[in-house]
Amino acid sequence: MRTIIHTPHILFKGFIITLLLLTQVGAQAQELDQDARFRHAKLLYQKNAYVAARLEFAKITAKVYREDVDYFIASCAVRAGQDDGEYLIQKFVEDYPYNHYAKSAYVDLGNYYFDRGEYQEAIRSYEKNQNNTSPELMFKKGYAFFSTGENDKAMASFAQLDNSFTSYEKDAAYFQGYILYHGGKIKQSYEYLERGFESEEFGVSAFELYMSALYSTKQYKELIRMVDDRGTAKTSRMIVNFYADAHYALGKYNKASDEYTKLFNAYSRSRNEVNYYKAGYSNYKLGNTKLAEEQLKRSAVADDTVGAYASYYLGVLYLQTANIPFTITSFENTTKYDTRLKEDAYYQLTKALMQVPNYSRVIEVVDEYADQFPNGKYKDLSGEMLSMAYALTDNYDLAINYIESRDVLTTQMKRTYQRVSFLKAMSLFNDKKFELAIEVFKKSLIHNLDRSITQNAYYWTGESLAVLERDEEALFYYRSVTNDGSEIYKKSLYGKGYAYFNMKEYEDAKVSFEAFEKNYTKDLNAKYISDVYMRLGDCNFALKNYSKGITYYKQAEQAGDKRLGEIYFQIGLLNRYIDKDAEATRYFKKLIAEVPNSPKLDHAHFQIAKIEFEQGDMTEAIESYRKFMFKFPNSPHVPFALLDQAVAYDNKGNTASSITNYKEILDRFPRHETANSALLGLQQKSNQGEFKDFETYLSRYKSANPNSEALENIEFETAQAHYYNQQYTLAISGLQDFIKAYKKSSLVVTAKYLIADSYYRIDEYDKSLSQFYEIEQEKDFSKYSKVLHRIATIEAEKGNVVVSNVYFHEMMNASTSSKNMIQAATGLMENFYRVDQYDSAIYYGTALLSNARTSVLVEANANLIVGKSQYHLENYEDALVYLLPLVGNSPDERGAEAYLYISKIYYLYQDYEKALESLFILTNNFKNYEYWQSEAFLLMADIYIDTDEVFQAKATLNSLITHSTIDEIKFRAESKLKKISEENNENN
């Protein structure tokens, strides 16, 4: 067995060797780990993960990587935007001035800022490395200076690239040319821009700028030549635009039109107002009117001088096709801007307005022209049109004020004054402003140059006075109409007859009506002759020519007068007066059978009973009176029936019933004319011992009918005279004093009525209403129906429609007068329309239209309200049935409103042509009604929007905003205009 001996020396040596081997392996592993980490950190850096890369670089401690690691940490800090970035770069350059990264560190930093668009920071970094003059650096440095507006420094930097024969030289040339061009050195820019053509990146831009330079210096032919030589350049939108513009500038409209079409088809961004104007004008010059109109419309919407030019030529095109409304809005738009076409636009606008015609606007436009062009080339022509406009205007106030402001009037001005003042007065008459109408009619009589107008002015003054029940004054004017065989003369005879008739001067009335009958011809409405026969019947009745009266009533029937109830009644009554009771009874019964709704129905029943009473048929008379009073408890003939029935009871020996009738008369009608006979009847029964309460009824009678004195009548008549002289404040004061002095007078009710009506006429409606309410229970008052009408009317004005309707209904029940029935039905119709109860409004409106006694004005009002009600119920065809008759027969506000509703209906039917036609009539013929005119223009704008006539819509709305005096209209117009602008912006 072999024994091995290990010595200590040998063991230690082996340990050292092993340790060395292990250390060497560890070092090699550490080096491998640092290298991998460095590569990983650079990979993160290259992927722009600068924060993560910096952390990874910071973990590398190997000396071999020290300088590179310091550079990358500094670079990461800069790129990550960390606060210590620049400090670390600066320190790196100081610590390692000979490191290969040190030479490019600031360039690298500058490029980093350059790429981010932070040019000030880039310049600061580039400036720290003055030794680097590479083409890339010089270009970037120049571009950075250019981007910060330091053009001189940019030019210096770019200049270092001259003759460098690099791509950067071509790029720099573009910017050098750009700076020179925009610095006003256009000719100097050409050299650089031509070099810039070869730039791969900026070549197209350089060529575009070169074309812009040529265009701005009016080198149009050279521009066209260069574009033609470089056909590929037409792929640029700007080049195609300049190419088209150059042909336009040279007047080569055919080529320009083609090029603009290509431009619009290829580049939507070039579809702007300027290009559309040039294209439109080119086609205008070529006679391509349809295309020109379409393109000019797109340009005319611009709110600037381009829009002004476009709208002018649009106006010319519209004028050629006689589209006068569009012509007007086009030239109106041109006049808003200071262009060389402004004066021509004023003149063309004036001519177009004369064609419409719109004379009031002509006057305004010529005044504007005179202010802006006091010595203009159209001064004389405009003056001629101005004179004609004043002569023909329907803006009566404008013409009247203008002429009244002149110190000296020409014959033409006097003629104009006579005409427009007459027309203004007629407008006031149609608006029921009769007092004002009279004043203006009198103005038209100042200058008696047009005999026809003079005749009409006299007649219509008489009519106005007649409406106001000033018949004596009316007679003067009716008499002033001379006999020229005209329609007006014939109507004046009719009016004169009525004035005499109302004044109860029946002989003179008869003479006038007979003169009318003699002069009547069929060109007059047949209603006149039938009515004259009725009035001649009435006059002969009043003059006791009973047989002749019957003849005229029968002639009225034969002439087609629809007042059969009145005719039958009057014939019956006249037969009574000539003792033909059988014939009278026949006509009264004819009335009852054929006209059951006649307001004379109660009187016919009463007369039949009266005939029986007078013939001594007491039993039949008593029964007939009983039936009459049961059927017509509110008839004004009830007191007479009660009295006759009381006598009949007496004759039959029925004393108790007789006394009951007398008492009823005194209880219900203490101030009636039958009250005295009833009192005498009771006195007789008292004297006979058959009635014991006579003193009570005597006291009541005295209370209701106190003994009148002369002074009482004098004071009342004095106060009442103020009322009839329209001195309403004095009337109120005098009548109030009368009531205080004579509290028990039988005239107190009349005085209170006159006070109430005086307050009404001076527009103090609350006080008026209070006074009317004080006498509303006085049912035997002769003006009871008027009291009810006033209450109903005032309550309606206050918005108390339900209360108003109660009184209108009461008015119908309390009266048999056709006039009162018409007034009540009119009030109910208007009330129901006011609260949107259209079916009820239609009911009362159609009732008025079927009433033969309805006047022309009431008929027009009924047609309007029924038509509007049908419109609101969406019964449009029915609405037209009622509205269309108004447009030819109502030259007043009703006509204007009717035209608007007719237009709305056509608009709803999308029949825009008819709608516009109706609106044009409204705006041209109803100048005095601004609200309805404004509504018409708003509807026009809606139609233009719907039919893609945006320019017309804008022009219409702008005109409204400028000229309207109604805030609500201006607001609505501004809202519509804003909406159009917003929609246009969205489309663009």
Secondary structure as the mmCIF struct_conf table of DSSP 4:
data_model
#
loop_
_struct_conf.conf_type_id
_struct_conf.id
_struct_conf.beg_label_comp_id
_struct_conf.beg_label_asym_id
_struct_conf.beg_label_seq_id
_struct_conf.end_label_comp_id
_struct_conf.end_label_asym_id
_struct_conf.end_label_seq_id
HELX_RH_AL_P HELX_RH_AL_P1 PRO A 8 GLN A 46
TURN_TY1_P TURN_TY1_P1 LYS A 47 ASN A 48
HELX_RH_AL_P HELX_RH_AL_P2 TYR A 50 ALA A 58
TURN_TY1_P TURN_TY1_P2 LYS A 59 LYS A 59
HELX_RH_3T_P HELX_RH_3T_P1 LYS A 63 TYR A 65
HELX_RH_AL_P HELX_RH_AL_P3 ARG A 66 ARG A 79
TURN_TY1_P TURN_TY1_P3 ALA A 80 GLY A 81
TURN_TY1_P TURN_TY1_P4 ASP A 83 ASP A 84
HELX_RH_AL_P HELX_RH_AL_P4 GLY A 85 ASP A 95
TURN_TY1_P TURN_TY1_P5 PRO A 97 TYR A 98
BEND BEND1 ASN A 99 ASN A 99
HELX_RH_AL_P HELX_RH_AL_P5 HIS A 100 ASP A 115
TURN_TY1_P TURN_TY1_P6 ARG A 116 GLY A 117
HELX_RH_AL_P HELX_RH_AL_P6 TYR A 119 GLU A 127
TURN_TY1_P TURN_TY1_P7 LYS A 128 LYS A 128
TURN_TY1_P TURN_TY1_P8 GLN A 130 ASN A 131
HELX_RH_AL_P HELX_RH_AL_P7 PRO A 135 SER A 147
TURN_TY1_P TURN_TY1_P9 THR A 148 GLY A 149
HELX_RH_AL_P HELX_RH_AL_P8 ASN A 151 ALA A 159
TURN_TY1_P TURN_TY1_P10 GLN A 160 ASN A 163
BEND BEND2 THR A 166 THR A 166
HELX_RH_AL_P HELX_RH_AL_P9 SER A 167 HIS A 182
TURN_TY1_P TURN_TY1_P11 GLY A 183 GLY A 184
HELX_RH_AL_P HELX_RH_AL_P10 ILE A 186 GLY A 196
TURN_TY1_P TURN_TY1_P12 PHE A 197 GLU A 198
TURN_TY1_P TURN_TY1_P13 GLU A 200 PHE A 202
HELX_RH_AL_P HELX_RH_AL_P11 GLY A 203 SER A 216
TURN_TY1_P TURN_TY1_P14 THR A 217 LYS A 218
HELX_RH_AL_P HELX_RH_AL_P12 TYR A 220 ASP A 229
TURN_TY1_P TURN_TY1_P15 ARG A 230 ARG A 230
HELX_RH_3T_P HELX_RH_3T_P2 GLY A 231 THR A 235
BEND BEND3 SER A 236 SER A 236
HELX_RH_AL_P HELX_RH_AL_P13 ARG A 237 ALA A 249
TURN_TY1_P TURN_TY1_P16 LEU A 250 GLY A 251
HELX_RH_AL_P HELX_RH_AL_P14 TYR A 253 ALA A 266
HELX_RH_3T_P HELX_RH_3T_P3 SER A 268 SER A 270
BEND BEND4 ASN A 272 ASN A 272
HELX_RH_AL_P HELX_RH_AL_P15 GLU A 273 LEU A 286
TURN_TY1_P TURN_TY1_P17 GLY A 287 GLY A 287
HELX_RH_AL_P HELX_RH_AL_P16 THR A 289 ALA A 300
TURN_TY1_P TURN_TY1_P18 VAL A 301 VAL A 301
BEND BEND5 ALA A 302 ASP A 304
HELX_RH_AL_P HELX_RH_AL_P17 THR A 305 GLN A 320
TURN_TY1_P TURN_TY1_P19 THR A 321 ALA A 322
HELX_RH_AL_P HELX_RH_AL_P18 ILE A 324 THR A 334
TURN_TY1_P TURN_TY1_P20 THR A 335 LYS A 336
BEND BEND6 TYR A 337 TYR A 337
BEND BEND7 THR A 339 THR A 339
TURN_TY1_P TURN_TY1_P21 ARG A 340 LEU A 341
HELX_RH_AL_P HELX_RH_AL_P19 LYS A 342 GLN A 355
TURN_TY1_P TURN_TY1_P22 VAL A 356 PRO A 357
HELX_RH_AL_P HELX_RH_AL_P20 TYR A 359 GLN A 372
TURN_TY1_P TURN_TY1_P23 PRO A 374 ASN A 375
TURN_TY1_P TURN_TY1_P24 LYS A 377 TYR A 378
HELX_RH_AL_P HELX_RH_AL_P21 LYS A 379 LEU A 392
BEND BEND8 ASP A 394 ASP A 394
HELX_RH_AL_P HELX_RH_AL_P22 TYR A 396 GLU A 404
TURN_TY1_P TURN_TY1_P25 SER A 405 SER A 405
BEND BEND9 ASP A 407 VAL A 408
HELX_RH_AL_P HELX_RH_AL_P23 THR A 411 ASN A 430
TURN_TY1_P TURN_TY1_P26 ASP A 431 LYS A 432
HELX_RH_AL_P HELX_RH_AL_P24 PHE A 434 SER A 444
TURN_TY1_P TURN_TY1_P27 LEU A 445 LEU A 445
BEND BEND10 ILE A 446 HIS A 447
HELX_RH_AL_P HELX_RH_AL_P25 ARG A 451 VAL A 467
TURN_TY1_P TURN_TY1_P28 LEU A 468 GLU A 469
HELX_RH_AL_P HELX_RH_AL_P26 ASP A 471 SER A 480
BEND BEND11 VAL A 481 VAL A 481
BEND BEND12 ASP A 484 GLY A 485
HELX_RH_AL_P HELX_RH_AL_P27 GLU A 487 ASN A 502
TURN_TY1_P TURN_TY1_P29 MET A 503 LYS A 504
HELX_RH_AL_P HELX_RH_AL_P28 TYR A 506 ASN A 519
TURN_TY1_P TURN_TY1_P30 LYS A 522 ASP A 523
BEND BEND13 LEU A 524 LEU A 524
HELX_RH_AL_P HELX_RH_AL_P29 ALA A 526 ALA A 542
TURN_TY1_P TURN_TY1_P31 LEU A 543 LYS A 544
HELX_RH_AL_P HELX_RH_AL_P30 TYR A 546 GLN A 558
TURN_TY1_P TURN_TY1_P32 ALA A 559 GLY A 560
BEND BEND14 LYS A 562 LYS A 562
HELX_RH_AL_P HELX_RH_AL_P31 LEU A 564 TYR A 577
TURN_TY1_P TURN_TY1_P33 ILE A 578 ASP A 579
HELX_RH_AL_P HELX_RH_AL_P32 ASP A 581 GLU A 594
TURN_TY1_P TURN_TY1_P34 PRO A 596 ASN A 597
TURN_TY1_P TURN_TY1_P35 PRO A 599 LYS A 600
HELX_RH_AL_P HELX_RH_AL_P33 LEU A 601 GLU A 614
TURN_TY1_P TURN_TY1_P36 GLN A 615 GLY A 616
HELX_RH_AL_P HELX_RH_AL_P34 MET A 618 LYS A 631
TURN_TY1_P TURN_TY1_P37 PRO A 633 ASN A 634
TURN_TY1_P TURN_TY1_P38 PRO A 636 HIS A 637
HELX_RH_AL_P HELX_RH_AL_P35 VAL A 638 ASN A 651
TURN_TY1_P TURN_TY1_P39 LYS A 652 GLY A 653
HELX_RH_AL_P HELX_RH_AL_P36 THR A 655 ARG A 668
TURN_TY1_P TURN_TY1_P40 PRO A 670 ARG A 671
BEND BEND15 HIS A 672 HIS A 672
TURN_TY1_P TURN_TY1_P41 GLU A 673 THR A 674
HELX_RH_AL_P HELX_RH_AL_P37 ALA A 675 ASN A 687
TURN_TY1_P TURN_TY1_P42 GLN A 688 GLY A 689
BEND BEND16 GLU A 690 GLU A 690
BEND BEND17 LYS A 692 LYS A 692
HELX_RH_AL_P HELX_RH_AL_P38 PHE A 694 ALA A 704
BEND BEND18 ASN A 705 ASN A 705
HELX_LH_PP_P HELX_LH_PP_P1 PRO A 706 SER A 708
HELX_RH_AL_P HELX_RH_AL_P39 ALA A 710 TYR A 724
TURN_TY1_P TURN_TY1_P43 ASN A 725 GLN A 726
HELX_RH_AL_P HELX_RH_AL_P40 TYR A 728 ALA A 741
TURN_TY1_P TURN_TY1_P44 LYS A 743 LYS A 744
TURN_TY1_P TURN_TY1_P45 SER A 746 LEU A 747
HELX_RH_AL_P HELX_RH_AL_P41 VAL A 748 ARG A 761
TURN_TY1_P TURN_TY1_P46 ILE A 762 ASP A 763
HELX_RH_AL_P HELX_RH_AL_P42 TYR A 765 GLU A 774
TURN_TY1_P TURN_TY1_P47 ILE A 775 GLN A 777
TURN_TY1_P TURN_TY1_P48 LYS A 779 ASP A 780
BEND BEND19 PHE A 781 PHE A 781
TURN_TY1_P TURN_TY1_P49 SER A 782 LYS A 783
HELX_RH_AL_P HELX_RH_AL_P43 TYR A 784 GLU A 797
TURN_TY1_P TURN_TY1_P50 LYS A 798 GLY A 799
HELX_RH_AL_P HELX_RH_AL_P44 VAL A 801 ALA A 814
HELX_RH_AL_P HELX_RH_AL_P45 SER A 818 ARG A 834
TURN_TY1_P TURN_TY1_P51 VAL A 835 ASP A 836
HELX_RH_AL_P HELX_RH_AL_P46 TYR A 838 LEU A 849
TURN_TY1_P TURN_TY1_P52 SER A 850 SER A 850
TURN_TY1_P TURN_TY1_P53 ALA A 852 ARG A 853
HELX_RH_AL_P HELX_RH_AL_P47 VAL A 856 HIS A 872
TURN_TY1_P TURN_TY1_P54 LEU A 873 GLU A 874
HELX_RH_AL_P HELX_RH_AL_P48 TYR A 876 ASN A 889
BEND BEND20 ASP A 892 ASP A 892
HELX_RH_AL_P HELX_RH_AL_P49 GLU A 893 LEU A 908
TURN_TY1_P TURN_TY1_P55 TYR A 909 GLN A 910
HELX_RH_AL_P HELX_RH_AL_P50 TYR A 912 ASN A 925
TURN_TY1_P TURN_TY1_P56 LYS A 927 ASN A 928
HELX_RH_AL_P HELX_RH_AL_P51 GLU A 930 ASP A 946
TURN_TY1_P TURN_TY1_P57 THR A 947 ASP A 948
HELX_RH_AL_P HELX_RH_AL_P52 VAL A 950 HIS A 963
HELX_RH_AL_P HELX_RH_AL_P53 ASP A 967 ASN A 987
#
